[in-house]
Amino acid sequence: MIFIGFNSKVYEIVSHIPEGKVVSYGQVASMAGNRRASRAVGYAMHRNPYYGSVPCHRVVFQNGSLTDGFAFGGKDVQRKLLETEGVTFAKNGCVNMKECRWDGTPVIYDRDVQT
């Protein structure tokens, strides 16, 4: 897919998060070129027009907690999707970020995308 603009960079990045891995909103913002835009990433995930090819359920808060506002069914659906992919959770209900955080390498997206 070729995307244009910040939201499009976000969708491109998120489309490459492997199964069994998660990233934080802040990580995606940094990868998209604006480390302070984690809220904008959340907005993009909520408005994801590519459900199915952009796995927005793999984006979580920095501490591994899930969002109440998961756009496609809520926190319980998000957790079920992640568990199905092999993501593990701590006793406090947060994703085990040490085990499941994707480091972004290799980041496979078109760095020449125009904004």
ABEGO torsion letter per residue (X at the ends): XBBBEAAAAAAAAAAABBBGBBBBAAAAAAAAGBAAAAAAAAAAAAABAABGABBAAABBBAAGBBBAABAAGEAAAAAAAAAAAGBBBBAAGBBBAAAABBAGOBBBBBAABBX
